[in-house]
């Protein structure tokens, strides 16, 4: 539990031990080399000591001690990474995911492969733990705002400070919608984590589908004067789950509106790639750009974009992660592509749904 973590035992960061073995690609080969080397030392020392006239009762024990010393030296190099791994596992069991195994990472044998895999696992666990902490903080923040607003408005109405007018009730409804959206996001997140989602595949007109998505977004965007332009090349019919795809395009278009300055244009272009059998949609908001290094990270859960000039800043940090999940359910992709006009989210979806084998 947080706050009860103890300091782990040293895992090699303080005391660097060089492994005298690990050049071979097989642990069996390394053990064979150790046995052969010890045997050669025993026979060579015994022969030399007997040759110079030493007694066999003295020469044999001495050669055995030397052989054991050599074996211990090399076996220590084999076991040291395993000891570090044990200490690191103990520390991770206490909640410290920052520990890493330092020894054996450059080795070519199975122990080297194991240490590298262990460190990769520790990196993933540390990332997952940080994501968990971020989720608690983000969800708490997102819940607190509408709940506090609802509580204040309802208390004012109960005390007679404000009237239950249509305008005030509309404010209450807005906050409940915000709570509902957050709960829906969290339910989608649980489906993402479980890897379980069924698709209700049907054929539909893609242009009409996008029109249905844009209409409520334009209403929600009132006051920011964004102009949403839709350009669909020719009649376009595709197959897919409209509910999941609605999540995808609603989140991508809403993200474009959120990070567009008031009075600017968001362009939605769609066409069919007949060679690949794909429906390609580009959502472009003009002016701004996303650096290449940040493009992959924006699709991670609870990663919020930098504050923008559009409808609002922040959010749950789940919208684009859910969009990518919905695209992957259909065998498609969503990514940011280079475009001189501005930020361009490209969604590529199969025109015809293919069931997974």
Buried (B, 14 or more C-beta within 10 A) or exposed (E): EEEEEEEBEEBBEEEEBEBEBBEBEEBEEBBEBBEEBBEEBBEEBBEEBBEEEBEEEEBBEEBBEBBEEBBEEBBBBBBBBBBBBEBBBBBBEBEBBEBBBBBBBEBEBBBBBBBBEBBEEBEEEBEEBEBEEBBEEBBEEBBEBBEEBBEEBBEEBEEEEBEEEEEBEEBBEEBEEBBEBBEEBBEBBEBBEEEEBEBEBEEBEBBEBBEEBBEEBEEBBEEBEBEBEBEBEEEBBBBBBBEBBBBBBBBBBBBBBBBBBEEBBBBBBBBBEEEEEBBBBBBBBBEBEBEEEEBEEBBEBBBBBEEBBBBEEBBBBBBBBBBBBBBBBBBBEBBBEEBEEBBBBBBBBBBEBEEEE
